[in-house]
Amino acid sequence: MYKIRQIKYAANSVSIQVYKIENRKRIIVRHIGTAHNEQEQSDLLFIAKDFIEKMSQQLTLFEANQSTSILYLNQTECIGVHYSFCMS
């Protein structure tokens, strides 16, 4: 699973990276870029999300546009948690 990492620097810039975890280590897959203002940061985040979508083919669970969502949060209800243990 790919994730997005944002690293803030002292010069008011933010570095955007896509990474994954393997063997408890963070592996940087792609450095998307460095943003110096809010607009650049949102553009780079969009590019990072697009990169993840193309590389992994994974579906997003919580989408802003609910017409394409798999899980509709306004139609769900938590009815409880069930634990099962194997005892020998």
MOPAC internal coordinates of N, CA, C and O (Angstrom, degrees):
PM7 1SCF
backbone

  N    0.0000 0     0.00 0     0.00 0    0    0    0
  C    1.4355 1     0.00 0     0.00 0    1    0    0
  C    1.5148 1   108.47 1     0.00 0    2    1    0
  O    1.2310 1   121.03 1   -50.71 1    3    2    1
  N    1.3081 1   115.64 1   129.29 1    3    2    1
  C    1.4567 1   121.73 1   179.27 1    5    3    2
  C    1.5231 1   110.21 1   -90.20 1    6    5    3
  O    1.2310 1   121.19 1   -33.87 1    7    6    5
  N    1.3276 1   115.33 1   146.13 1    7    6    5
  C    1.4566 1   121.77 1   179.06 1    9    7    6
  C    1.5165 1   109.15 1  -134.60 1   10    9    7
  O    1.2310 1   121.18 1   -18.06 1   11   10    9
  N    1.3289 1   115.34 1   161.94 1   11   10    9
  C    1.4612 1   121.18 1   179.97 1   13   11   10
  C    1.5205 1   109.07 1  -105.50 1   14   13   11
  O    1.2310 1   121.43 1   -46.16 1   15   14   13
  N    1.3228 1   114.87 1   133.84 1   15   14   13
  C    1.4596 1   121.81 1   179.89 1   17   15   14
  C    1.5174 1   108.45 1  -117.02 1   18   17   15
  O    1.2310 1   120.52 1   -47.09 1   19   18   17
  N    1.3438 1   116.62 1   132.91 1   19   18   17
  C    1.4530 1   122.12 1   176.60 1   21   19   18
  C    1.5160 1   108.48 1  -117.79 1   22   21   19
  O    1.2310 1   120.54 1   -58.74 1   23   22   21
  N    1.3217 1   116.58 1   121.26 1   23   22   21
  C    1.4569 1   121.91 1  -179.13 1   25   23   22
  C    1.5211 1   108.20 1  -111.50 1   26   25   23
  O    1.2310 1   120.44 1   -59.52 1   27   26   25
  N    1.3316 1   116.77 1   120.48 1   27   26   25
  C    1.4627 1   121.57 1  -179.16 1   29   27   26
  C    1.5230 1   109.45 1   -93.20 1   30   29   27
  O    1.2310 1   121.27 1   -45.70 1   31   30   29
  N    1.3179 1   115.18 1   134.30 1   31   30   29
  C    1.4530 1   121.93 1   178.66 1   33   31   30
  C    1.5260 1   109.70 1  -109.40 1   34   33   31
  O    1.2310 1   120.82 1   -14.16 1   35   34   33
  N    1.3265 1   116.04 1   165.84 1   35   34   33
  C    1.4603 1   121.55 1  -177.46 1   37   35   34
  C    1.5263 1   112.04 1   -68.11 1   38   37   35
  O    1.2310 1   119.48 1   155.86 1   39   38   37
  N    1.3012 1   118.60 1   -24.14 1   39   38   37
  C    1.4664 1   122.17 1  -177.60 1   41   39   38
  C    1.5272 1   111.81 1   -85.30 1   42   41   39
  O    1.2310 1   120.09 1  -153.86 1   43   42   41
  N    1.3408 1   117.42 1    26.14 1   43   42   41
  C    1.4662 1   123.36 1  -179.24 1   45   43   42
  C    1.5234 1   112.65 1    56.52 1   46   45   43
  O    1.2310 1   120.60 1  -143.86 1   47   46   45
  N    1.3072 1   116.46 1    36.14 1   47   46   45
  C    1.4574 1   120.67 1   175.29 1   49   47   46
  C    1.5260 1   108.56 1  -119.05 1   50   49   47
  O    1.2310 1   121.23 1   -25.34 1   51   50   49
  N    1.3320 1   115.25 1   154.66 1   51   50   49
  C    1.4564 1   121.52 1  -177.37 1   53   51   50
  C    1.5202 1   107.74 1  -129.28 1   54   53   51
  O    1.2310 1   120.77 1   -51.60 1   55   54   53
  N    1.3177 1   116.12 1   128.40 1   55   54   53
  C    1.4529 1   122.69 1   177.15 1   57   55   54
  C    1.5274 1   108.20 1   -95.75 1   58   57   55
  O    1.2310 1   120.39 1   -47.02 1   59   58   57
  N    1.3325 1   116.87 1   132.98 1   59   58   57
  C    1.4573 1   122.99 1  -179.52 1   61   59   58
  C    1.5206 1   108.21 1  -110.50 1   62   61   59
  O    1.2310 1   120.61 1   -55.07 1   63   62   61
  N    1.3404 1   116.44 1   124.93 1   63   62   61
  C    1.4611 1   121.98 1   179.82 1   65   63   62
  C    1.5153 1   109.94 1  -132.84 1   66   65   63
  O    1.2310 1   120.99 1   -29.24 1   67   66   65
  N    1.3294 1   115.72 1   150.76 1   67   66   65
  C    1.4627 1   122.35 1   172.88 1   69   67   66
  C    1.5198 1   106.27 1  -107.09 1   70   69   67
  O    1.2310 1   120.66 1   -49.55 1   71   70   69
  N    1.3445 1   116.34 1   130.45 1   71   70   69
  C    1.4571 1   120.01 1  -177.80 1   73   71   70
  C    1.5161 1   110.61 1  -138.26 1   74   73   71
  O    1.2310 1   121.61 1   -11.52 1   75   74   73
  N    1.3325 1   114.52 1   168.48 1   75   74   73
  C    1.4584 1   121.81 1   172.85 1   77   75   74
  C    1.5205 1   107.81 1  -140.26 1   78   77   75
  O    1.2310 1   120.80 1   -19.09 1   79   78   77
  N    1.3250 1   116.08 1   160.91 1   79   78   77
  C    1.4568 1   121.74 1   179.92 1   81   79   78
  C    1.5256 1   108.30 1  -105.09 1   82   81   79
  O    1.2310 1   120.64 1   -54.77 1   83   82   81
  N    1.3294 1   116.38 1   125.23 1   83   82   81
  C    1.4576 1   122.71 1   174.33 1   85   83   82
  C    1.5128 1   108.65 1  -134.45 1   86   85   83
  O    1.2310 1   120.76 1   -53.31 1   87   86   85
  N    1.3142 1   116.15 1   126.69 1   87   86   85
  C    1.4642 1   121.84 1   179.98 1   89   87   86
  C    1.5249 1   112.13 1    52.41 1   90   89   87
  O    1.2310 1   121.25 1  -134.90 1   91   90   89
  N    1.3235 1   115.22 1    45.10 1   91   90   89
  C    1.4621 1   123.66 1   178.98 1   93   91   90
  C    1.5202 1   113.93 1    62.80 1   94   93   91
  O    1.2310 1   119.95 1  -158.68 1   95   94   93
  N    1.3236 1   117.70 1    21.32 1   95   94   93
  C    1.4568 1   121.76 1   178.81 1   97   95   94
  C    1.5153 1   109.26 1  -123.49 1   98   97   95
  O    1.2310 1   120.98 1   -38.30 1   99   98   97
  N    1.3170 1   115.73 1   141.70 1   99   98   97
  C    1.4547 1   121.48 1   177.03 1  101   99   98
  C    1.5310 1   108.64 1   -83.53 1  102  101   99
  O    1.2310 1   120.64 1   -56.98 1  103  102  101
  N    1.3185 1   116.38 1   123.02 1  103  102  101
  C    1.4603 1   122.35 1   179.47 1  105  103  102
  C    1.5251 1   108.00 1  -114.37 1  106  105  103
  O    1.2310 1   120.72 1   -60.84 1  107  106  105
  N    1.3273 1   116.22 1   119.16 1  107  106  105
  C    1.4521 1   121.30 1   179.62 1  109  107  106
  C    1.5297 1   107.98 1   -76.40 1  110  109  107
  O    1.2310 1   121.09 1   -60.95 1  111  110  109
  N    1.3187 1   115.52 1   119.05 1  111  110  109
  C    1.4633 1   120.98 1  -179.54 1  113  111  110
  C    1.5205 1   110.19 1   -85.61 1  114  113  111
  O    1.2310 1   120.73 1   136.10 1  115  114  113
  N    1.3389 1   116.20 1   -43.90 1  115  114  113
  C    1.4624 1   119.97 1  -178.45 1  117  115  114
  C    1.5197 1   110.06 1  -154.16 1  118  117  115
  O    1.2310 1   120.81 1   -45.97 1  119  118  117
  N    1.3206 1   116.05 1   134.03 1  119  118  117
  C    1.4613 1   121.34 1   170.93 1  121  119  118
  C    1.5204 1   106.14 1   -89.96 1  122  121  119
  O    1.2310 1   120.34 1   -64.39 1  123  122  121
  N    1.3319 1   116.95 1   115.61 1  123  122  121
  C    1.4585 1   121.13 1  -175.67 1  125  123  122
  C    1.5216 1   111.01 1   -78.34 1  126  125  123
  O    1.2310 1   120.19 1   136.65 1  127  126  125
  N    1.3137 1   117.25 1   -43.35 1  127  126  125
  C    1.4630 1   119.77 1   179.38 1  129  127  126
  C    1.5119 1   111.37 1   161.73 1  130  129  127
  O    1.2310 1   121.34 1     1.80 1  131  130  129
  N    1.3424 1   115.05 1  -178.20 1  131  130  129
  C    1.4498 1   122.00 1   178.90 1  133  131  130
  C    1.5166 1   108.55 1  -122.07 1  134  133  131
  O    1.2310 1   120.91 1   -52.44 1  135  134  133
  N    1.3212 1   115.86 1   127.56 1  135  134  133
  C    1.4621 1   121.84 1  -178.68 1  137  135  134
  C    1.5186 1   110.07 1  -102.25 1  138  137  135
  O    1.2310 1   121.50 1   -36.66 1  139  138  137
  N    1.3389 1   114.73 1   143.34 1  139  138  137
  C    1.4564 1   120.01 1   179.30 1  141  139  138
  C    1.5222 1   112.45 1  -112.65 1  142  141  139
  O    1.2310 1   120.04 1   175.79 1  143  142  141
  N    1.3520 1   117.53 1    -4.21 1  143  142  141
  C    1.4633 1   121.44 1   174.93 1  145  143  142
  C    1.5303 1   108.88 1  -150.13 1  146  145  143
  O    1.2310 1   120.63 1    -3.91 1  147  146  145
  N    1.3270 1   116.41 1   176.09 1  147  146  145
  C    1.4641 1   121.57 1  -175.24 1  149  147  146
  C    1.5284 1   112.65 1   -63.84 1  150  149  147
  O    1.2310 1   120.15 1   140.28 1  151  150  149
  N    1.3375 1   117.32 1   -39.72 1  151  150  149
  C    1.4648 1   120.72 1  -179.02 1  153  151  150
  C    1.5229 1   111.25 1   -64.53 1  154  153  151
  O    1.2310 1   120.33 1   135.20 1  155  154  153
  N    1.3253 1   116.97 1   -44.80 1  155  154  153
  C    1.4626 1   120.49 1   177.47 1  157  155  154
  C    1.5312 1   110.88 1   -62.31 1  158  157  155
  O    1.2310 1   120.54 1   141.78 1  159  158  157
  N    1.3332 1   116.57 1   -38.22 1  159  158  157
  C    1.4622 1   120.67 1  -179.72 1  161  159  158
  C    1.5306 1   110.68 1   -65.15 1  162  161  159
  O    1.2310 1   119.93 1   135.88 1  163  162  161
  N    1.3210 1   117.74 1   -44.12 1  163  162  161
  C    1.4653 1   119.67 1   179.04 1  165  163  162
  C    1.5227 1   110.99 1   -67.19 1  166  165  163
  O    1.2310 1   119.80 1   144.39 1  167  166  165
  N    1.3407 1   117.99 1   -35.61 1  167  166  165
  C    1.4678 1   120.87 1   176.76 1  169  167  166
  C    1.5238 1   111.16 1   -64.83 1  170  169  167
  O    1.2310 1   120.53 1   136.99 1  171  170  169
  N    1.3343 1   116.58 1   -43.01 1  171  170  169
  C    1.4634 1   120.15 1   179.60 1  173  171  170
  C    1.5222 1   111.92 1   -68.31 1  174  173  171
  O    1.2310 1   120.21 1   144.70 1  175  174  173
  N    1.3261 1   117.20 1   -35.30 1  175  174  173
  C    1.4664 1   119.93 1   176.12 1  177  175  174
  C    1.5234 1   110.78 1   -65.09 1  178  177  175
  O    1.2310 1   120.24 1   141.18 1  179  178  177
  N    1.3160 1   117.15 1   -38.82 1  179  178  177
  C    1.4608 1   120.92 1   176.32 1  181  179  178
  C    1.5234 1   110.66 1   -62.91 1  182  181  179
  O    1.2310 1   120.24 1   137.38 1  183  182  181
  N    1.3289 1   117.15 1   -42.62 1  183  182  181
  C    1.4721 1   121.50 1   178.49 1  185  183  182
  C    1.5279 1   110.40 1   -64.45 1  186  185  183
  O    1.2310 1   120.49 1   139.56 1  187  186  185
  N    1.3288 1   116.67 1   -40.44 1  187  186  185
  C    1.4709 1   120.73 1   179.06 1  189  187  186
  C    1.5197 1   110.99 1   -64.19 1  190  189  187
  O    1.2310 1   120.04 1   136.07 1  191  190  189
  N    1.3334 1   117.54 1   -43.93 1  191  190  189
  C    1.4579 1   120.73 1   178.36 1  193  191  190
  C    1.5185 1   111.08 1   -64.01 1  194  193  191
  O    1.2310 1   120.39 1   141.48 1  195  194  193
  N    1.3263 1   116.86 1   -38.52 1  195  194  193
  C    1.4590 1   121.06 1   177.33 1  197  195  194
  C    1.5247 1   110.66 1   -65.57 1  198  197  195
  O    1.2310 1   120.34 1   139.59 1  199  198  197
  N    1.3275 1   116.96 1   -40.41 1  199  198  197
  C    1.4609 1   121.25 1   177.88 1  201  199  198
  C    1.5281 1   110.90 1   -61.69 1  202  201  199
  O    1.2310 1   120.40 1   135.44 1  203  202  201
  N    1.3419 1   116.84 1   -44.56 1  203  202  201
  C    1.4643 1   121.08 1   179.33 1  205  203  202
  C    1.5243 1   110.44 1   -63.15 1  206  205  203
  O    1.2310 1   120.67 1   137.85 1  207  206  205
  N    1.3179 1   116.33 1   -42.15 1  207  206  205
  C    1.4629 1   120.31 1  -179.45 1  209  207  206
  C    1.5268 1   111.37 1   -62.15 1  210  209  207
  O    1.2310 1   120.59 1   139.33 1  211  210  209
  N    1.3289 1   116.48 1   -40.67 1  211  210  209
  C    1.4651 1   120.11 1  -178.97 1  213  211  210
  C    1.5277 1   112.52 1   -75.09 1  214  213  211
  O    1.2310 1   120.27 1   143.80 1  215  214  213
  N    1.3227 1   117.09 1   -36.20 1  215  214  213
  C    1.4649 1   120.21 1  -176.80 1  217  215  214
  C    1.5215 1   112.66 1   -76.69 1  218  217  215
  O    1.2310 1   119.95 1   139.67 1  219  218  217
  N    1.3141 1   117.70 1   -40.33 1  219  218  217
  C    1.4544 1   119.71 1  -169.63 1  221  219  218
  C    1.5112 1   114.29 1  -101.04 1  222  221  219
  O    1.2310 1   119.78 1   158.82 1  223  222  221
  N    1.3133 1   118.03 1   -21.18 1  223  222  221
  C    1.4626 1   121.56 1  -175.51 1  225  223  222
  C    1.5261 1   111.61 1    58.58 1  226  225  223
  O    1.2310 1   119.96 1  -157.01 1  227  226  225
  N    1.3411 1   117.69 1    22.99 1  227  226  225
  C    1.4513 1   120.86 1   179.64 1  229  227  226
  C    1.5193 1   109.57 1   -87.99 1  230  229  227
  O    1.2310 1   120.89 1   -34.32 1  231  230  229
  N    1.3155 1   115.90 1   145.68 1  231  230  229
  C    1.4507 1   121.54 1   179.65 1  233  231  230
  C    1.5215 1   109.39 1   -88.23 1  234  233  231
  O    1.2310 1   120.52 1   -31.90 1  235  234  233
  N    1.3270 1   116.62 1   148.10 1  235  234  233
  C    1.4523 1   120.28 1   176.60 1  237  235  234
  C    1.5163 1   108.81 1   -89.06 1  238  237  235
  O    1.2310 1   120.90 1   -44.03 1  239  238  237
  N    1.3105 1   115.88 1   135.97 1  239  238  237
  C    1.4594 1   120.75 1  -177.52 1  241  239  238
  C    1.5166 1   111.63 1   -81.57 1  242  241  239
  O    1.2310 1   119.78 1   139.01 1  243  242  241
  N    1.3249 1   118.02 1   -40.99 1  243  242  241
  C    1.4568 1   122.05 1  -178.12 1  245  243  242
  C    1.5225 1   108.55 1  -112.02 1  246  245  243
  O    1.2310 1   120.49 1   -86.63 1  247  246  245
  N    1.2919 1   116.67 1    93.37 1  247  246  245
  C    1.4609 1   123.98 1  -178.50 1  249  247  246
  C    1.5211 1   109.44 1   -98.53 1  250  249  247
  O    1.2310 1   119.99 1   -35.58 1  251  250  249
  N    1.3101 1   117.62 1   144.42 1  251  250  249
  C    1.4631 1   120.89 1   177.75 1  253  251  250
  C    1.5267 1   110.44 1   -69.13 1  254  253  251
  O    1.2310 1   120.34 1   142.99 1  255  254  253
  N    1.3098 1   116.96 1   -37.01 1  255  254  253
  C    1.4598 1   121.66 1   177.75 1  257  255  254
  C    1.5172 1   108.15 1   -88.90 1  258  257  255
  O    1.2310 1   119.80 1   -73.26 1  259  258  257
  N    1.3273 1   117.98 1   106.74 1  259  258  257
  C    1.4563 1   120.59 1  -173.63 1  261  259  258
  C    1.5161 1   113.65 1   -77.51 1  262  261  259
  O    1.2310 1   119.36 1   174.01 1  263  262  261
  N    1.3274 1   118.83 1    -5.99 1  263  262  261
  C    1.4537 1   119.14 1   178.74 1  265  263  262
  C    1.5264 1   111.28 1   -71.08 1  266  265  263
  O    1.2310 1   120.12 1   158.56 1  267  266  265
  N    1.3330 1   117.38 1   -21.44 1  267  266  265
  C    1.4610 1   120.67 1   179.44 1  269  267  266
  C    1.5256 1   112.11 1  -112.31 1  270  269  267
  O    1.2310 1   119.65 1  -171.18 1  271  270  269
  N    1.3256 1   118.28 1     8.82 1  271  270  269
  C    1.4559 1   121.07 1  -177.50 1  273  271  270
  C    1.5190 1   112.07 1   -76.60 1  274  273  271
  O    1.2310 1   121.40 1   -28.05 1  275  274  273
  N    1.2956 1   114.93 1   151.95 1  275  274  273
  C    1.4572 1   120.86 1   174.74 1  277  275  274
  C    1.5200 1   109.23 1   -84.70 1  278  277  275
  O    1.2310 1   120.42 1   140.27 1  279  278  277
  N    1.3134 1   116.79 1   -39.73 1  279  278  277
  C    1.4566 1   123.24 1  -176.79 1  281  279  278
  C    1.5243 1   108.86 1  -113.34 1  282  281  279
  O    1.2310 1   120.34 1   -59.09 1  283  282  281
  N    1.3227 1   116.95 1   120.91 1  283  282  281
  C    1.4485 1   121.74 1   178.51 1  285  283  282
  C    1.5310 1   108.41 1   -97.35 1  286  285  283
  O    1.2310 1   120.86 1   -73.81 1  287  286  285
  N    1.3191 1   115.96 1   106.19 1  287  286  285
  C    1.4577 1   120.43 1  -174.35 1  289  287  286
  C    1.5191 1   112.62 1   -66.22 1  290  289  287
  O    1.2310 1   119.86 1   150.33 1  291  290  289
  N    1.3274 1   117.86 1   -29.67 1  291  290  289
  C    1.4572 1   119.13 1  -179.90 1  293  291  290
  C    1.5278 1   111.91 1   -75.66 1  294  293  291
  O    1.2310 1   119.47 1   171.17 1  295  294  293
  N    1.3353 1   118.61 1    -8.83 1  295  294  293
  C    1.4553 1   122.29 1   179.26 1  297  295  294
  C    1.5277 1   112.21 1  -112.82 1  298  297  295
  O    1.2310 1   119.85 1  -169.06 1  299  298  297
  N    1.3227 1   117.90 1    10.94 1  299  298  297
  C    1.4608 1   120.70 1  -177.19 1  301  299  298
  C    1.5212 1   110.57 1  -106.98 1  302  301  299
  O    1.2310 1   121.66 1   -22.59 1  303  302  301
  N    1.3137 1   114.43 1   157.41 1  303  302  301
  C    1.4527 1   121.05 1   178.32 1  305  303  302
  C    1.5292 1   107.86 1  -147.32 1  306  305  303
  O    1.2310 1   120.53 1   -50.15 1  307  306  305
  N    1.3159 1   116.60 1   129.85 1  307  306  305
  C    1.4614 1   120.97 1   176.68 1  309  307  306
  C    1.5190 1   108.31 1   -83.94 1  310  309  307
  O    1.2310 1   120.37 1   -60.42 1  311  310  309
  N    1.3300 1   116.90 1   119.58 1  311  310  309
  C    1.4656 1   120.15 1  -177.56 1  313  311  310
  C    1.5194 1   112.14 1  -105.07 1  314  313  311
  O    1.2310 1   120.20 1   178.28 1  315  314  313
  N    1.3140 1   117.23 1    -1.72 1  315  314  313
  C    1.4566 1   119.47 1   176.35 1  317  315  314
  C    1.5180 1   111.51 1   140.98 1  318  317  315
  O    1.2310 1   122.09 1    -2.70 1  319  318  317
  N    1.3139 1   113.61 1   177.30 1  319  318  317
  C    1.4572 1   121.25 1  -179.61 1  321  319  318
  C    1.5171 1   107.65 1  -124.46 1  322  321  319
  O    1.2310 1   120.60 1   -43.15 1  323  322  321
  N    1.3171 1   116.46 1   136.85 1  323  322  321
  C    1.4639 1   121.31 1   179.96 1  325  323  322
  C    1.5211 1   108.62 1  -121.29 1  326  325  323
  O    1.2310 1   120.58 1   -54.85 1  327  326  325
  N    1.3121 1   116.49 1   125.15 1  327  326  325
  C    1.4498 1   121.70 1   177.38 1  329  327  326
  C    1.5299 1   108.81 1  -108.16 1  330  329  327
  O    1.2310 1   120.78 1   -41.43 1  331  330  329
  N    1.3032 1   116.11 1   138.57 1  331  330  329
  C    1.4672 1   119.27 1   174.28 1  333  331  330
  C    1.5252 1   107.90 1  -128.52 1  334  333  331
  O    1.2310 1   121.33 1   -46.08 1  335  334  333
  N    1.3184 1   115.06 1   133.92 1  335  334  333
  C    1.4567 1   120.99 1  -177.91 1  337  335  334
  C    1.5188 1   108.63 1  -121.41 1  338  337  335
  O    1.2310 1   121.28 1   -34.12 1  339  338  337
  N    1.3030 1   115.15 1   145.88 1  339  338  337
  C    1.4613 1   120.13 1   177.09 1  341  339  338
  C    1.5201 1   107.18 1   -96.20 1  342  341  339
  O    1.2310 1   120.48 1   -62.25 1  343  342  341
  N    1.2933 1   116.70 1   117.75 1  343  342  341
  C    1.4550 1   121.62 1  -179.66 1  345  343  342
  C    1.5396 1   107.90 1  -114.11 1  346  345  343
  O    1.2310 1   120.81 1   -44.79 1  347  346  345
  N    1.2963 1   116.06 1   135.21 1  347  346  345
  C    1.4635 1   118.50 1   177.87 1  349  347  346
  C    1.5068 1   111.77 1  -120.68 1  350  349  347
  O    1.2310 1   120.10 1   180.00 1  351  350  349

